[in-house]
């Protein structure tokens, strides 16, 4: 269910109702706020309504038992493609979405849509395209077939090729407000205690995906350690070293990924809640932390080194260093 993105939903539905849709949409925003879910719902809405004649409920979402929804869920809708990083033979996900995956769209684009006049392509995320794949996609965006809809999910749109950005209409999804997060968490965890829900809301930074990670990975102690560095500092480097050792192990890959998202969120919240010089320090640290968190997985930086580096940014807000 799409919650907390009414502005984006209204903008999308108005464009679709006009039937003068831009062919490429850049669905941008922080990780975990529901960009891929929104893009998938938008694609389903277009394909289902265009196929007719079955009535569809109001809003952006389509009932799960709608024929279009069932075909997409089964991976067998002829006019829908979703590109994402593939599973590797030795386990885990490939580092990038390959050029062959993008070129594979050519077959669908070369024929007339089957179920309606429309077809839709979702790429989750476009940030994961290797360079040659980005160039191949650009050619498709430059000369798209009629009634072809590209939905491009991006966590860091500023890093995309300017030529790709210029061919897209941008739709930003913001972090959810605390009340929307509380409503979601109460729905997901109806038996959870209110103080636990409140803690998850704080950890989430407005990201449902991050809230689920926090619930499943027991991130409370990790957040407490990060907050301690931010408030009390780490003059002997012992706190950072402990975190680096804990999160640098291969078995801690999921918690490490969560930490990459957690640190920028903590610094952003600190910037919102403080003022003066501390606010500026928090903003500077946030910008550096966000950049580090974005490039570390892409460049396969050493997790222990990255954690230590992020810990230094947290410590920069403490008078104790």
N, C-alpha and C positions, 0 to 999 in steps of 0.2 A: 504494500500500500504506500502511495506517495504522500508523505506528510510534511508540512512546513514549507512547501515551495509554491504557495498559491500564486505569487507574482509571476514566476516562470511558467506555471501551468496556464495562467490567463494569457500571457504573451504568445505561447505556443498555439493555444486553441484559437486565438484571434487570427493568427497567420493562416492556420489550416482552414478556418471558416471562409477566409477570403479567396482560397484556392489560388493565391499568388505566392506560394511558398518559395522561400529561398531554397536552392538545391542543397546547400551544405550548412549545417549548424554545428558550431563549436560549443559543446556543453562543458563549461568550465567551472572549477571550484575546488576546494580542498578535498583531500582523500576522505572517502567514507561518508560523504553527505548525501549520497544517493544519485549520483550523476548517471551511472550506468542503468540503474533502475528507471530513472526518468526517461532516458533515451530509448530504452526498450519499450516502455509504455507508450511513448510518442510514436515509435515505429508501428507498434501494434494497432494503435488508434487509426493511423492513416491506412494501413493495409485492410483492417477490418471494415472501416466505414466505406472505403472505396469499393470493397468487394460487394457490400450490400447483400440482400435487402434486409437482413436481420437487424432489428433495433439494438442499439447499444446504450448502456447506461450513461448518464451525463458525466462530464469530466474528461480526464485524459485516459483513464484506465479502461481496460476491456475485461469482461468476465472471463474467468479461467476456462469455462466450458464453451466459449465461443469457438467455432471451427478454426478461425484464424489463429487464435491463441493456442489451440491444441496442436496445430501444425507447427507453429514456431517452437513450442515447448518440445516437440518431438524432433526438431531439427530437420523437418521435411517440407517447410514452406518454400516453394520454388522462387519466390520473389523477395526473399529475405536472407541476408548473410550477416554473420557476426564474426569479426576477426578479433582474436586475442592471442596472447602467447600460448604456444602449444606445449603439451607435456613432452618431456624428453624421454628417450628410451631408458636412460639410467636413473630416471626419477627427477622430480622438480620441473619447473617451467623453463622454457627457453628464455634467453636473455632479451630477445627482441621479437617483434612480429616481422617476418621475413618478406623479402621482395616477392618471393614465389606466392605467398599467401595473397598479397595485393594483386599481383598479376592474375591470380586465379579468379578474380572478380570479373575479368574480361568476358568469360563465357556467358555469365548471366547478363551482362550489360549488352551483349551482342544480339540478344534475342528479345522478342516482345514479351512483356510481363504476362503471366499465365492467369492469375486469379483476379486481377483488376488492372486498371491502367497504371498503377503505381508499383514501385519496388523500393526497398529500403536496405541500407547498409549501415551497420553499427560497428565502429572500431573502438575497442576498449582495451587499452587507451592508445590514442594517437601518439602519446609521448613515447610509446614502446616501439615505434617503427624504426627499423634500421635506416640508414641514410638513403640507400637505393630504393627502399620501399616508400619512403616519403616522396621521393622524386616520381616514382611510378604513380602514387596517389595523386600528386599534383596534376599530372597529365589528365587524369580522369575528372578532376575538379574543374579543369579549364574547359573541357568539352563534354559535359555530362549529357547522357541521353535524356530525352524528355521524361518528366515525372519520375525522376530518380532522386531519392532522398538520402543524403549522407549525414549521419549523426556521429560526430567525432568527440569522444570523451577525452578531456584533458585536465590533468592535475596542475600543469605548469604551462599555460598557453604562451607565456612570454618566451619560452625556449623553442617554440615551433618555428618552422620556416616562415618568414614574413609573407612569402607568396602564398602559402597555405592559409594563413590567418586572413589575408586580404580577400580570399574567395569564400569566406564563411561569415554567416551571421552569428554573432556571439550571444550565448545565453548563460548567464552566471547563476549558479546555485550556491547560496550562502549557507554557512553553518546554521543549524537549527537553533531556535530560541530555547531557553531552559524549559519552558512549559511544554513545548512540543516534544523535547527529549524525554521529559518526565512521563508524558502521555504514552509515548512509544514504549518506554521501559516498563511501565505498569502493564501494558498489553502483553509484552513479551515475557515478563516475569511477574505474574499476578500474585505470587506468594512471597515475593521479596519484601524485606522490611524497608520502611520509608528512608531510614538513614543510609542503607545500602544503595537504594535508588538514587538518593541525593549524591552520594559519593561517585556513582557511575556517571551521573550528569556532569559533575565537575571534571572527571577524567576524560569525558568524551570530547570536550571542546566543541560541542554542537555537531558531532559526527556520530550517527548511529553505528556505522561500521566500527569506529573506535570504541564505542560503548560495548559492543558485542565482544570485541577483543579483550577489553578490560574485564568483562564478566567471565570469559572463558580462560583467560591466561593469568588471572589473579594479579592484576597490575597495580593493586593498591600499594604494596610495599615498594614497588619500583618508583611509583610516583612520590611516595614519602621520602625516598632517598634523594630523588631529584630536587624536591622542594627544600630538603635540608641543605643541599649544596647551594641552592639559590639564596637561602636566607642566612646561613651561617658560614658559607664559604668552604674552602678546602685547601688551607695553606700548606698542608703537608702532602697533598695529592693522594691521600689514603682513600678517600671516598670515591674519587674518580677511578683509582686503580682497582678498587673492589668491584665497581660496576663494570669496568672494562673486562675484568677477568670473568665475571659472571655472564655477561652478554656476548663475549667474544667466542664462546664455545659453539661448536656446530649444533649441538642439541638445543641451543637457545635462539635459533634463527627467528622463530615467531616472536619471541619477546624482544629481540633486537629490533625487528621491524616495527613493533609497537613503540619502542623507545624512540625511534627515528621520528615517528609522528607525534609522540608525547611532548618532546622538548620544545618544538616550535609552538605547540598549543599552550604550554605553560607560560612561555615567554610572552605570547600574545595576550593571554589573560592578565599577566602582571602589568603589561603596558596599559591595558584598559583600566586597571584598578588603581594605578598610581599616577603621580604627576611630577612635574619639574624635571630635574636632571635624571632622576631614576627612570622616569618614563622614557626619556631619550635613550638611556643605556639599554633599557629593555627592548626598545624598537630596533636598535642597532644589533643587539644580540639575536633578536628574532629573525632579522633579515639574513644574518650569517647562518643561523641554525637551519632555517628553511632551505637555504642553498645547499648546505652540507647534507641534509637529509634527502634532498632530491638527487644529488649527484653520487652519493655513496653507493647505492645499489647499482646504478648505471655503470659506474667505473669499477665496480667490485672492490671498493676500498676495504682495507682490513677492518672488521667490525670493532675489535678492541681499540684500535687507534681512533676510529670515528666516535665511539662512545666517550673516550677520554677527551676528545676535542669538544664534543657537545657539553660534557661536564664543565669544561673550562668556560664556556659561554654562560652556563648557569651560574658559575662562581663569580663571574664578572659583575653580577648584580649585588654581591655581598660586600660590605665594607671590609670584611676579613680576607677577601681574595680567594 
